């Protein structure tokens, strides 16, 4: 009896040991599986957070590039700082539109010459840490080549995480020679705080808790990672709390596992009967964990394959979208996967392609689903962005789809994720199961959402490439047109001037009867008409050639100190015959104490001749023209010419001074001219860094006011470009305005 008892006890003890060993193994497997799943999930989230941060940094870098690669930025921030323009178009505009924390402009030595209101109101940007970081980024940018002087990085300021972009400011319409040390330089800096609030898109989408950043990198990391800048220097820790699926599953299984252990101890005599069942339970649980792990790995590999297969760089969008539907369908083991896009009118949803797993093929069914009748579904997609329906046939929100699409293909469960561009719904990825209803797990929902983000990035890349291609084409067309115009004017000047000189010379001999009298007086009148017409045509050609030189930057000024009173007197003497023919009196008020003015003698004389001749031309017969010249408190010479003639209607004032503009048709018939005089005058005044203004009241007369600086450097490239820009704008339509995206 004792022998059997010892045998039974021995067997029982061995069974207990086996049970204990088995339970130990099972717990080890469960803990290992849970930890592995948690680690995989944690790494997935780390990769997603890093990818999102890099995407935001790239968008911020592009935004900085867009506003620094702009002709207005170069002219109003570098060439001549315009604080009001910078405040409206850089500072407050970027803060309100793109939620930029602040912006500033640096000169060539890295000193601040402008900073937005945001910088002034925030104490963070006045810290030494920010100044040191800014100096470091500026030195890194200075070490880059002139063509690639742009940098973006992450920055820590007062325990806050920021994105900073620093870019060399240049022009998008002309090439600036930065190899010349005299060329003005400036740098645009944009700073944006990374949104870590619970309402941010990243936190909401990933379901993170307590998403925070700390500059102390010695703190314990829970789920996040160490943040470093582009040079590898650690700037802090980005961390969060996450409900890990392995830990959740482990907590849920503790109770029934403990109950099974107690039941195994109490009912140890029934172990032989229950052993297989218990082994089966644990075996199935382990298989489920392994299957879940395998599916997570498959989903990660699927996302990698979409990127590694270069779907972003394929020229064939249809092929890329077909690859997406096949990858999603096979990864999630669904029956069908389709992609739909809203048409341009946004009135109906059109199917692009469907991948059917059973047939292993793509199809493009002629399926369209109108928006009318499916308003509840579209509203859900706009709000939730992703819709997982276990039994879509019984959902009242799916009524429109039920009649138009779901019943036709016997679709039981759907997982629909919206494709968004500029926060607008443009399409849908639909994962479909036809055999039975299916409860979509979180990891499959997350995988589908990740695919939609990849596609949204694909569409953004396509759009940017199209805009870039359009801009390059427009630039090449403009350059070709300008070259053709210059060649035409150069050829015409040579071809027309030679015969015109002969015509003018011979007609002058004939009208003056240099070789004897002309018997027929009518012929003498003809020779007078030939001489006048030829002289007028030669003047027109000379004006056009002057415009061409000014526009091309080839009109060179020989600056010297000039006695303005002498030049003005010379111009008035030259035009005296015209005034006498119309019984006009030219009254002058010129101060005797005028300082010498730095100017080109020929250009200044042409300016005065043009404005005085215009005043004489449009004055009433027998009236007067008033010419004044005084020095102002701003060290400028103010010249005014006033006539008391026809005047200019108010609606025509903005057009006066445009090339070839001559006013109303009645005026063109009454007063001859080419319409180029005032334009040439404005251009020459601009080359002298002066201003030109016309004031007029119809029926009473016109006043032309010109101001010229008394201290003036040599004309620079900026003035030439301003003339070319004015001429181009008056002869061509406005080029398309392309906005940023970031």
C-alpha positions as CSV (number, residue, x, y, z in Angstrom):
1,X,0.0,0.0,0.0
2,X,2.8,2.3,0.9
3,X,4.5,1.3,-2.2
4,X,1.5,2.4,-4.3
5,X,1.1,5.4,-2.2
6,X,4.7,6.4,-2.7
7,X,4.3,5.5,-6.4
8,X,1.1,7.7,-6.6
9,X,2.8,10.4,-4.6
10,X,5.8,10.1,-6.8
11,X,3.6,10.3,-9.9
12,X,1.6,13.1,-8.5
13,X,4.8,15.0,-7.5
14,X,6.1,14.5,-11.0
15,X,2.9,15.7,-12.5
16,X,3.0,18.8,-10.2
17,X,6.5,19.4,-11.3
18,X,5.5,19.1,-14.9
19,X,2.5,21.3,-14.4
20,X,4.6,23.9,-12.6
21,X,7.2,23.7,-15.3
22,X,4.5,23.9,-17.9
23,X,2.9,26.9,-16.3
24,X,6.3,28.6,-15.9
25,X,7.0,28.0,-19.6
26,X,3.6,29.2,-20.6
27,X,4.0,32.4,-18.5
28,X,7.4,32.9,-20.0
29,X,6.0,32.6,-23.5
30,X,3.1,34.9,-22.8
31,X,5.4,37.6,-21.3
32,X,7.9,37.2,-24.1
33,X,5.2,37.5,-26.8
34,X,3.7,40.5,-25.1
35,X,7.1,42.2,-24.7
36,X,8.0,41.5,-28.3
37,X,4.7,42.8,-29.6
38,X,5.1,45.9,-27.4
39,X,8.6,46.5,-28.7
40,X,7.5,46.1,-32.3
41,X,4.6,48.5,-31.7
42,X,6.9,50.9,-29.9
43,X,9.4,50.9,-32.7
44,X,6.5,51.3,-35.3
45,X,5.3,54.4,-33.4
46,X,8.9,55.7,-33.2
47,X,9.3,55.3,-36.9
48,X,5.9,57.0,-37.6
49,X,6.7,59.9,-35.2
50,X,10.2,60.4,-36.8
51,X,8.7,60.2,-40.3
52,X,6.1,62.8,-39.4
53,X,8.7,65.1,-37.8
54,X,10.9,64.8,-40.9
55,X,7.9,65.5,-43.2
56,X,7.0,68.6,-41.1
57,X,10.7,69.7,-41.2
58,X,10.8,69.2,-45.0
59,X,7.6,71.2,-45.4
60,X,9.0,74.0,-43.2
61,X,12.2,73.9,-45.2
62,X,10.2,74.3,-48.4
63,X,8.2,77.1,-46.9
64,X,11.4,78.9,-46.0
65,X,12.7,78.3,-49.5
66,X,9.5,79.6,-51.2
67,X,9.6,82.9,-49.3
68,X,13.3,83.4,-49.7
69,X,13.3,82.5,-53.4
70,X,11.1,85.5,-54.3
71,X,12.0,88.7,-56.1
72,X,9.9,90.8,-53.7
73,X,11.7,89.3,-50.7
74,X,15.1,90.2,-52.2
75,X,14.2,93.7,-53.1
76,X,12.2,94.6,-50.0
77,X,14.3,92.7,-47.4
78,X,17.9,92.8,-48.8
79,X,18.3,95.6,-51.3
80,X,16.2,98.1,-49.3
81,X,14.5,96.9,-46.1
82,X,10.8,97.8,-46.1
83,X,9.7,97.0,-42.5
84,X,6.0,97.5,-43.3
85,X,6.1,95.1,-46.2
86,X,8.1,92.6,-44.2
87,X,5.6,92.8,-41.4
88,X,2.6,92.3,-43.6
89,X,4.0,89.7,-46.0
90,X,6.5,87.8,-43.9
91,X,5.9,88.3,-40.2
92,X,2.2,88.5,-39.5
93,X,1.2,86.7,-42.7
94,X,3.2,83.5,-42.0
95,X,2.3,83.5,-38.3
96,X,-1.4,83.7,-39.2
97,X,-1.4,81.4,-42.3
98,X,1.2,78.8,-41.4
99,X,1.3,79.2,-37.6
100,X,4.9,80.2,-37.7
101,X,6.2,81.1,-34.3
102,X,8.4,83.9,-35.6
103,X,10.5,85.1,-38.4
104,X,13.6,87.3,-38.8
105,X,15.9,88.6,-41.5
106,X,19.7,88.5,-41.1
107,X,22.2,90.6,-43.0
108,X,25.4,89.2,-44.6
109,X,27.2,89.2,-41.1
110,X,24.3,87.4,-39.4
111,X,22.9,90.4,-37.6
112,X,19.2,90.9,-37.2
113,X,17.8,93.6,-39.4
114,X,14.1,92.6,-39.1
115,X,12.1,90.5,-36.7
116,X,8.4,89.8,-36.6
117,X,6.0,90.8,-33.8
118,X,6.1,87.2,-32.6
119,X,9.8,87.5,-31.7
120,X,9.2,90.7,-29.8
121,X,6.3,89.3,-27.7
122,X,8.0,86.0,-26.8
123,X,10.7,85.9,-24.2
124,X,12.1,82.7,-25.6
125,X,13.7,84.3,-28.6
126,X,15.6,86.8,-26.5
127,X,17.5,84.0,-24.7
128,X,21.2,83.4,-25.1
129,X,20.5,79.8,-26.1
130,X,18.5,80.9,-29.1
131,X,21.2,83.4,-30.1
132,X,23.9,80.7,-29.9
133,X,21.9,78.2,-31.9
134,X,21.1,80.8,-34.5
135,X,24.8,81.8,-34.8
136,X,25.6,78.1,-35.2
137,X,23.1,77.6,-38.0
138,X,24.3,80.8,-39.7
139,X,27.9,79.6,-39.7
140,X,26.8,76.2,-41.1
141,X,24.9,78.0,-43.9
142,X,27.9,80.3,-44.7
143,X,30.0,77.2,-45.2
144,X,27.7,75.9,-47.9
145,X,28.0,76.9,-51.5
146,X,26.1,79.9,-52.8
147,X,23.6,77.7,-54.7
148,X,22.7,75.6,-51.7
149,X,22.7,78.1,-48.9
150,X,19.7,76.7,-47.1
151,X,19.4,74.6,-43.9
152,X,16.7,73.3,-41.7
153,X,17.0,71.6,-38.3
154,X,15.3,70.9,-35.0
155,X,16.0,73.3,-32.2
156,X,15.5,73.3,-28.4
157,X,14.6,76.6,-26.7
158,X,13.7,76.7,-23.1
159,X,12.6,73.1,-23.0
160,X,10.4,73.5,-26.2
161,X,11.0,71.8,-29.5
162,X,11.1,74.0,-32.6
163,X,11.8,73.6,-36.3
164,X,14.0,76.3,-37.8
165,X,14.7,77.1,-41.5
166,X,17.4,79.4,-42.7
167,X,17.8,80.3,-46.4
168,X,19.7,82.7,-48.5
169,X,17.3,85.3,-49.9
170,X,17.5,85.5,-53.7
171,X,15.3,86.4,-56.7
172,X,13.0,84.0,-58.6
173,X,13.0,86.2,-61.8
174,X,16.6,87.0,-62.3
175,X,20.0,85.6,-61.6
176,X,22.0,87.3,-58.8
177,X,25.8,87.0,-58.8
178,X,26.6,86.0,-55.3
179,X,30.2,85.3,-56.2
180,X,30.6,89.1,-56.2
181,X,31.4,90.1,-52.5
182,X,29.7,93.5,-53.2
183,X,26.4,91.8,-53.9
184,X,23.9,92.5,-51.1
185,X,23.0,89.3,-49.1
186,X,20.3,88.5,-46.6
187,X,19.0,85.4,-44.9
188,X,15.4,84.5,-44.0
189,X,14.9,82.6,-40.7
190,X,11.5,81.0,-39.9
191,X,10.9,79.3,-36.6
192,X,7.9,77.1,-35.8
193,X,7.1,75.3,-32.6
194,X,6.2,71.7,-33.0
195,X,2.7,71.0,-31.9
196,X,2.7,68.4,-29.1
197,X,-0.8,69.1,-27.8
198,X,-3.4,66.4,-27.5
199,X,-5.4,68.1,-30.3
200,X,-2.5,67.8,-32.8
201,X,-3.0,65.5,-35.9
202,X,0.0,63.3,-34.9
203,X,-1.2,62.7,-31.4
204,X,-4.8,62.2,-32.4
205,X,-4.0,59.8,-35.2
206,X,-1.6,57.6,-33.3
207,X,-3.6,57.7,-30.0
208,X,-0.6,58.9,-27.9
209,X,-0.9,60.1,-24.3
210,X,1.2,62.7,-22.5
211,X,3.1,63.5,-25.7
212,X,6.0,65.8,-24.4
213,X,9.5,67.0,-25.0
214,X,12.2,67.5,-22.4
215,X,15.7,68.9,-22.9
216,X,17.2,66.7,-20.2
217,X,18.3,63.7,-22.2
218,X,19.3,61.8,-19.0
219,X,15.6,61.2,-18.1
220,X,14.2,57.7,-18.4
221,X,12.6,57.0,-21.8
222,X,9.2,55.4,-21.6
223,X,8.3,54.9,-25.3
224,X,10.0,57.7,-27.2
225,X,13.5,58.4,-28.4
226,X,16.4,60.8,-28.1
227,X,16.1,63.8,-30.4
228,X,19.3,65.1,-32.2
229,X,19.9,67.8,-34.6
230,X,21.4,67.4,-38.1
231,X,25.0,67.4,-36.6
232,X,24.1,64.6,-34.3
233,X,24.1,66.7,-31.1
234,X,21.5,65.5,-28.6
235,X,18.9,68.2,-28.0
236,X,16.5,66.3,-25.7
237,X,14.0,63.4,-25.4
238,X,10.6,63.1,-27.2
239,X,8.5,60.7,-25.2
240,X,4.9,59.6,-24.7
241,X,2.6,57.1,-23.0
242,X,1.1,54.4,-25.2
243,X,-1.3,51.6,-24.5
244,X,0.7,48.7,-25.8
245,X,-1.3,45.8,-27.1
246,X,1.0,43.2,-25.6
247,X,0.7,44.7,-22.1
248,X,-3.0,45.1,-22.4
249,X,-3.4,41.4,-23.5
250,X,-1.1,40.3,-20.6
251,X,-3.2,42.2,-18.0
252,X,-6.4,40.8,-19.3
253,X,-5.0,37.2,-19.2
254,X,-3.6,37.4,-15.7
255,X,-7.0,36.7,-14.1
256,X,-8.0,33.6,-16.0
257,X,-4.4,32.4,-15.9
258,X,-4.3,32.6,-12.2
259,X,-7.7,31.0,-12.0
260,X,-6.5,28.1,-14.1
261,X,-3.4,27.7,-11.9
262,X,-5.6,27.6,-8.7
263,X,-7.9,25.2,-10.4
264,X,-5.0,23.1,-11.5
265,X,-3.7,22.9,-7.8
266,X,-7.1,22.2,-6.4
267,X,-8.1,19.7,-9.0
268,X,-4.7,18.1,-9.4
269,X,-6.3,14.7,-9.6
270,X,-8.1,15.8,-12.8
271,X,-4.9,17.0,-14.5
272,X,-4.7,14.0,-16.7
273,X,-8.1,14.7,-18.0
274,X,-7.8,18.4,-18.4
275,X,-4.1,18.5,-19.4
276,X,-4.7,18.3,-23.1
277,X,-7.4,21.0,-23.0
278,X,-5.1,23.3,-21.0
279,X,-2.3,22.6,-23.4
280,X,-4.6,23.3,-26.3
281,X,-5.7,26.6,-24.8
282,X,-2.2,27.9,-24.2
283,X,-1.1,26.6,-27.6
284,X,-3.8,28.5,-29.4
285,X,-3.0,31.7,-27.4
286,X,0.6,31.4,-28.4
287,X,-0.3,30.8,-32.0
288,X,-2.6,33.9,-31.9
289,X,0.3,36.0,-30.6
290,X,2.6,34.7,-33.2
291,X,0.0,35.3,-35.9
292,X,-0.5,38.9,-34.7
293,X,3.2,39.5,-34.7
294,X,3.5,38.0,-38.2
295,X,0.8,40.2,-39.5
296,X,2.4,43.3,-37.9
297,X,5.7,42.4,-39.6
298,X,3.9,41.9,-42.9
299,X,2.2,45.3,-42.7
300,X,5.5,46.9,-41.9
301,X,7.2,45.1,-44.9
302,X,4.3,46.1,-47.1
303,X,4.8,49.8,-46.3
304,X,8.5,49.4,-46.9
305,X,7.9,47.8,-50.2
306,X,5.7,50.6,-51.4
307,X,8.5,53.1,-50.6
308,X,11.3,50.8,-51.9
309,X,9.4,50.2,-55.2
310,X,9.6,54.0,-55.8
311,X,5.9,54.6,-56.2
312,X,6.6,58.3,-55.5
313,X,8.9,58.5,-58.5
314,X,7.0,56.5,-61.1
315,X,5.8,58.4,-64.1
316,X,2.8,56.2,-64.4
317,X,0.2,57.1,-61.7
318,X,-2.1,54.3,-62.8
319,X,0.5,51.7,-62.2
320,X,1.4,53.1,-58.8
321,X,-2.2,53.1,-57.7
322,X,-2.7,49.5,-58.9
323,X,0.4,48.5,-57.0
324,X,-1.2,50.1,-53.9
325,X,-4.5,48.2,-54.2
326,X,-2.7,44.9,-54.7
327,X,-0.4,45.4,-51.7
328,X,-3.2,46.4,-49.4
329,X,-5.4,43.5,-50.4
330,X,-2.7,40.9,-50.0
331,X,-1.4,42.3,-46.8
332,X,-4.8,42.4,-45.1
333,X,-6.0,39.2,-46.7
334,X,-9.2,40.9,-47.9
335,X,-11.4,39.8,-50.8
336,X,-11.3,43.1,-52.7
337,X,-9.5,46.4,-52.5
338,X,-10.5,49.5,-54.6
339,X,-9.5,53.1,-55.0
340,X,-12.1,55.8,-55.7
341,X,-11.7,59.5,-56.6
342,X,-14.1,62.4,-56.6
343,X,-14.6,63.9,-60.0
344,X,-13.7,67.6,-60.7
345,X,-17.3,68.7,-60.0
346,X,-17.2,66.7,-56.7
347,X,-20.6,65.4,-57.7
348,X,-19.8,61.7,-57.8
349,X,-17.2,59.1,-56.8
350,X,-15.5,57.3,-59.7
351,X,-13.7,53.9,-59.3
352,X,-10.1,54.0,-60.5
353,X,-9.3,50.3,-60.1
354,X,-10.2,47.1,-58.1
355,X,-7.9,44.3,-57.1
356,X,-9.7,40.9,-56.7
357,X,-7.7,38.5,-54.5
358,X,-9.4,35.3,-55.7
359,X,-8.8,36.1,-59.4
360,X,-5.4,37.8,-58.8
361,X,-6.3,40.6,-61.2
362,X,-7.1,44.3,-61.5
363,X,-10.3,45.5,-63.0
364,X,-11.8,48.9,-63.7
365,X,-15.5,48.6,-63.4
366,X,-17.6,51.4,-64.7
367,X,-18.9,52.1,-61.2
368,X,-19.8,55.7,-60.1
369,X,-21.5,56.6,-56.9
370,X,-23.2,60.0,-56.8
371,X,-22.8,62.2,-53.8
372,X,-26.5,62.9,-53.7
373,X,-28.1,60.2,-51.6
374,X,-24.9,59.4,-49.7
375,X,-24.5,62.6,-47.7
376,X,-24.3,60.7,-44.3
377,X,-21.5,58.6,-45.6
378,X,-19.5,61.5,-47.0
379,X,-20.0,63.5,-43.7
380,X,-18.7,60.5,-41.7
381,X,-15.6,60.3,-44.0
382,X,-14.9,64.0,-43.7
383,X,-15.1,63.9,-39.9
384,X,-13.5,60.5,-39.0
385,X,-11.3,60.2,-42.1
386,X,-11.5,56.4,-41.7
387,X,-14.6,54.2,-41.4
388,X,-14.5,50.5,-40.3
389,X,-17.9,48.7,-40.6
390,X,-18.2,45.1,-39.4
391,X,-21.7,44.7,-40.9
392,X,-22.2,47.5,-43.5
393,X,-25.4,46.0,-44.9
394,X,-27.3,46.8,-41.7
395,X,-25.9,50.3,-41.1
396,X,-28.3,53.0,-41.9
397,X,-25.5,55.4,-42.7
398,X,-24.6,53.2,-45.7
399,X,-28.0,53.3,-47.4
400,X,-26.7,55.1,-50.5
401,X,-23.8,52.6,-51.0
402,X,-26.0,49.7,-50.1
403,X,-28.2,50.2,-53.1
404,X,-25.6,51.5,-55.5
405,X,-22.6,49.3,-54.8
406,X,-22.5,47.0,-51.7
407,X,-25.4,44.8,-52.7
408,X,-24.2,44.4,-56.3
409,X,-20.9,42.8,-55.1
410,X,-22.3,41.2,-51.9
411,X,-19.9,43.2,-49.7
412,X,-20.4,42.4,-46.0
413,X,-17.6,44.5,-44.3
414,X,-15.7,47.5,-45.4
415,X,-12.7,49.4,-44.2
416,X,-12.7,52.8,-45.9
417,X,-9.9,55.4,-45.5
418,X,-10.2,58.9,-47.0
419,X,-7.5,60.4,-49.2
420,X,-7.1,64.1,-48.3
421,X,-5.3,66.9,-50.1
422,X,-5.3,70.4,-48.5
423,X,-7.7,69.0,-45.9
424,X,-10.3,68.2,-48.6
425,X,-11.6,64.7,-49.4
426,X,-10.4,63.7,-52.9
427,X,-10.8,59.9,-52.8
428,X,-11.2,56.7,-50.8
429,X,-9.3,53.5,-50.4
430,X,-11.9,50.7,-49.7
431,X,-10.9,47.3,-48.3
432,X,-13.8,44.9,-48.7
433,X,-14.8,41.4,-47.5
434,X,-17.6,39.6,-49.3
435,X,-17.8,36.2,-47.6
436,X,-18.8,37.2,-44.1
437,X,-18.8,40.1,-41.6
438,X,-15.4,40.9,-40.1
439,X,-14.4,42.9,-37.0
440,X,-11.5,45.1,-38.2
441,X,-8.6,45.1,-35.7
442,X,-6.7,48.3,-34.8
443,X,-3.5,47.3,-36.5
444,X,-5.3,46.9,-39.9
445,X,-7.0,50.2,-39.5
446,X,-3.7,51.8,-38.7
447,X,-2.0,50.1,-41.7
448,X,-4.7,51.4,-44.0
449,X,-4.4,54.9,-42.7
450,X,-0.7,54.8,-43.2
451,X,-1.2,53.9,-46.8
452,X,-3.5,56.9,-47.3
453,X,-0.9,59.2,-45.9
454,X,1.7,57.8,-48.4
455,X,-0.7,58.4,-51.2
456,X,-1.4,61.9,-50.1
457,X,2.3,62.5,-50.1
458,X,2.5,61.1,-53.6
459,X,-0.2,63.5,-54.9
460,X,1.6,66.4,-53.3
461,X,4.8,65.5,-55.0
462,X,3.0,65.2,-58.4
463,X,1.5,68.6,-57.9
464,X,4.8,70.3,-57.0
465,X,6.4,68.7,-60.1
466,X,3.7,70.0,-62.4
467,X,4.1,73.5,-60.9
468,X,7.9,73.4,-61.3
469,X,7.6,72.3,-64.9
470,X,5.1,75.1,-65.6
471,X,7.4,77.7,-64.1
472,X,10.5,76.5,-66.0
473,X,8.5,76.5,-69.3
474,X,7.2,80.0,-68.6
475,X,10.7,81.3,-67.8
476,X,12.2,79.8,-71.0
477,X,9.4,81.3,-73.1
478,X,9.9,84.8,-71.6
479,X,13.7,84.6,-72.1
480,X,13.2,83.5,-75.8
481,X,10.7,86.3,-76.4
482,X,13.0,88.9,-74.9
483,X,15.9,87.7,-77.0
484,X,13.9,87.8,-80.2
485,X,12.7,91.3,-79.4
486,X,16.2,92.6,-78.8
487,X,17.5,91.0,-82.0
488,X,14.6,92.5,-84.0
489,X,15.3,96.0,-82.6
490,X,19.0,95.7,-83.3
491,X,18.4,94.6,-86.9
492,X,15.8,97.2,-87.6
493,X,18.0,100.0,-86.3
494,X,20.6,99.2,-88.8
495,X,18.2,98.6,-91.7
496,X,16.1,101.7,-91.1
497,X,18.6,104.4,-90.1
498,X,20.8,104.1,-93.1
499,X,18.1,104.8,-95.7
500,X,16.4,107.4,-93.4
501,X,19.6,109.4,-93.1
502,X,19.8,109.5,-96.9
503,X,16.1,110.5,-97.2
504,X,16.4,113.2,-94.6
505,X,19.7,114.6,-96.1
506,X,18.5,114.8,-99.7
507,X,15.1,116.2,-98.7
508,X,16.9,118.9,-96.7
509,X,19.0,119.8,-99.7
510,X,15.9,120.0,-101.8
511,X,13.8,122.1,-99.4
512,X,16.6,124.6,-98.9
513,X,17.3,124.7,-102.7
514,X,21.0,124.2,-102.2
515,X,21.6,123.5,-105.9
516,X,19.2,126.1,-107.3
517,X,15.6,127.1,-107.0
518,X,12.7,124.6,-107.5
519,X,10.4,125.9,-110.1
520,X,7.4,123.9,-109.0
521,X,6.5,125.1,-105.5
522,X,4.4,122.0,-105.0
523,X,7.6,119.9,-105.3
524,X,9.2,122.1,-102.6
525,X,6.2,121.4,-100.4
526,X,6.6,117.7,-101.0
527,X,10.3,117.9,-100.0
528,X,9.3,119.7,-96.8
529,X,6.8,116.9,-96.0
530,X,9.4,114.2,-96.8
531,X,11.9,115.9,-94.5
532,X,9.4,116.3,-91.6
533,X,8.1,112.7,-92.0
534,X,11.6,111.2,-92.1
535,X,12.7,113.2,-89.1
536,X,9.6,112.1,-87.2
537,X,10.3,108.4,-88.1
538,X,14.0,108.7,-87.1
539,X,12.9,110.1,-83.7
540,X,10.5,107.2,-83.3
541,X,13.2,104.7,-84.0
542,X,15.6,106.5,-81.7
543,X,13.0,106.3,-78.9
544,X,12.4,102.6,-79.4
545,X,16.1,102.0,-79.4
546,X,16.5,104.0,-76.2
547,X,13.7,101.8,-74.6
548,X,15.5,98.7,-75.7
549,X,18.8,99.9,-74.2
550,X,17.1,100.9,-70.9
551,X,15.3,97.5,-70.7
552,X,18.4,95.5,-71.4
553,X,20.5,97.5,-69.0
554,X,22.7,98.9,-71.7
555,X,21.9,102.6,-71.2
556,X,25.0,103.8,-69.4
557,X,25.0,107.1,-67.6
558,X,28.0,109.3,-67.4
559,X,27.5,110.9,-64.0
560,X,28.9,114.4,-63.3
561,X,28.0,117.4,-61.2
562,X,25.8,119.6,-63.4
563,X,24.5,123.2,-63.1
564,X,20.8,122.5,-63.3
565,X,19.9,126.1,-64.2
566,X,22.1,126.0,-67.3
567,X,20.6,122.8,-68.5
568,X,17.0,124.1,-67.9
569,X,17.8,127.3,-69.7
570,X,19.2,125.3,-72.7
571,X,16.0,123.1,-72.9
572,X,13.7,126.1,-72.8
573,X,15.7,127.9,-75.5
574,X,15.5,124.8,-77.7
575,X,11.7,124.7,-77.3
576,X,11.2,128.4,-77.6
577,X,10.2,128.2,-81.4
578,X,7.4,125.7,-80.5
579,X,6.1,128.0,-77.8
580,X,6.2,131.0,-80.1
581,X,4.3,129.2,-82.8
582,X,1.4,128.7,-80.3
583,X,1.8,132.1,-78.6
584,X,2.7,130.5,-75.3
585,X,4.8,132.0,-72.6
586,X,7.1,129.8,-70.6
587,X,7.5,131.2,-67.1
588,X,10.4,129.9,-64.9
589,X,11.0,130.0,-61.2
590,X,14.5,128.6,-60.5
591,X,16.4,129.3,-57.3
592,X,19.7,131.0,-57.7
593,X,21.3,128.9,-54.9
594,X,20.7,125.4,-56.4
595,X,23.4,122.9,-55.6
596,X,25.1,121.0,-58.4
597,X,23.2,117.9,-59.2
598,X,24.9,114.5,-60.0
599,X,23.4,113.4,-63.3
600,X,24.0,112.4,-66.9
601,X,23.9,115.7,-69.0
602,X,22.3,114.2,-72.1
603,X,19.7,112.2,-70.0
604,X,18.8,115.2,-67.9
605,X,18.4,117.4,-70.9
606,X,16.2,114.8,-72.6
607,X,14.0,114.6,-69.4
608,X,13.5,118.3,-69.4
609,X,12.8,118.5,-73.1
610,X,10.2,115.8,-72.9
611,X,8.2,117.2,-70.1
612,X,8.4,120.8,-71.3
613,X,7.5,119.8,-74.9
614,X,4.5,117.8,-73.6
615,X,3.3,120.9,-71.6
616,X,3.6,123.1,-74.7
617,X,1.9,120.5,-76.9
618,X,-1.2,120.1,-74.7
619,X,-1.6,123.8,-73.6
620,X,-4.2,126.1,-75.1
621,X,-3.0,128.6,-77.6
622,X,-2.1,131.9,-75.9
623,X,-1.8,130.4,-72.4
624,X,1.3,129.8,-70.3
625,X,3.6,127.0,-69.0
626,X,5.1,127.3,-65.5
627,X,8.5,125.7,-64.8
628,X,9.8,125.5,-61.2
629,X,12.9,124.0,-59.6
630,X,13.6,124.1,-55.8
631,X,15.7,122.2,-53.3
632,X,13.8,120.3,-50.5
633,X,14.7,119.5,-46.9
634,X,15.3,115.9,-48.0
635,X,18.4,116.8,-50.1
636,X,16.4,116.5,-53.3
637,X,15.8,118.7,-56.3
638,X,12.1,119.1,-57.0
639,X,11.1,120.0,-60.6
640,X,7.5,120.8,-61.5
641,X,6.1,121.7,-65.0
642,X,2.5,122.9,-65.0
643,X,0.4,123.6,-68.1
644,X,-3.1,125.0,-68.2
645,X,-4.4,123.0,-71.1
646,X,-6.7,120.1,-71.7
647,X,-5.9,118.0,-68.6
648,X,-6.2,114.3,-68.3
649,X,-9.4,112.4,-67.3
650,X,-9.0,110.6,-63.9
651,X,-9.6,107.1,-65.4
652,X,-6.6,107.6,-67.8
653,X,-4.1,108.8,-65.2
654,X,-2.8,105.2,-64.3
655,X,-2.1,104.6,-68.0
656,X,-0.2,107.8,-68.7
657,X,3.5,107.0,-69.0
658,X,3.0,103.5,-70.4
659,X,4.8,102.7,-73.6
660,X,3.0,103.8,-76.7
661,X,0.0,105.2,-74.8
662,X,-1.4,108.5,-76.3
663,X,-4.7,108.9,-74.5
664,X,-8.1,109.2,-76.3
665,X,-8.3,108.8,-80.0
666,X,-9.3,112.4,-80.5
667,X,-6.1,113.5,-78.7
668,X,-4.0,111.2,-80.9
669,X,-5.4,112.9,-84.0
670,X,-5.0,116.4,-82.7
671,X,-1.5,116.0,-81.2
672,X,1.1,113.9,-83.0
673,X,3.6,111.8,-81.1
674,X,4.7,108.2,-80.4
675,X,3.6,107.8,-76.8
676,X,7.2,107.0,-75.7
677,X,8.4,110.3,-74.4
678,X,6.9,110.0,-70.9
679,X,7.9,106.4,-70.6
680,X,11.5,107.2,-71.5
681,X,11.4,110.1,-69.1
682,X,10.2,107.9,-66.2
683,X,12.9,105.3,-67.0
684,X,15.7,107.9,-67.0
685,X,14.4,109.4,-63.8
686,X,14.4,105.9,-62.2
687,X,18.0,105.3,-63.4
688,X,18.9,108.5,-61.5
689,X,17.1,107.1,-58.4
690,X,14.4,109.8,-58.6
691,X,10.6,109.8,-58.6
692,X,8.1,110.8,-61.3
693,X,4.5,111.8,-60.6
694,X,1.6,113.2,-62.7
695,X,-1.3,115.2,-61.2
696,X,-4.1,116.4,-63.5
697,X,-7.6,117.7,-63.5
698,X,-9.6,117.4,-66.7
699,X,-10.3,120.7,-68.3
700,X,-7.9,122.7,-66.0
701,X,-4.4,121.4,-66.7
702,X,-1.6,119.0,-65.7
703,X,1.4,119.1,-63.3
704,X,4.4,116.8,-63.7
705,X,6.6,116.5,-60.6
706,X,10.1,115.0,-60.7
707,X,12.4,114.6,-57.7
708,X,16.2,113.9,-58.1
709,X,18.6,113.2,-55.3
710,X,21.4,115.7,-54.8
711,X,23.7,112.8,-53.6
712,X,23.6,109.8,-55.8
713,X,25.7,106.6,-56.2
714,X,26.3,105.1,-59.7
715,X,23.2,103.5,-61.2
716,X,23.1,99.9,-60.1
717,X,21.6,96.7,-61.4
718,X,18.5,97.1,-59.3
719,X,17.4,100.2,-61.2
720,X,17.9,98.4,-64.5
721,X,15.8,95.5,-63.3
722,X,13.1,97.9,-62.2
723,X,12.9,99.4,-65.7
724,X,12.8,96.0,-67.3
725,X,10.1,94.8,-64.9
726,X,7.9,97.9,-65.6
727,X,8.3,97.4,-69.4
728,X,7.6,93.7,-69.2
729,X,4.5,94.2,-67.0
730,X,3.0,96.7,-69.5
731,X,3.4,94.3,-72.4
732,X,2.6,90.9,-71.0
733,X,0.0,89.3,-68.9
734,X,0.7,88.5,-65.3
735,X,2.4,85.3,-64.7
736,X,0.5,82.7,-62.6
737,X,0.7,83.1,-58.8
738,X,1.9,79.8,-57.3
739,X,1.2,79.4,-53.6
740,X,3.1,77.4,-50.9
741,X,1.9,74.6,-49.4
742,X,3.6,74.2,-46.3
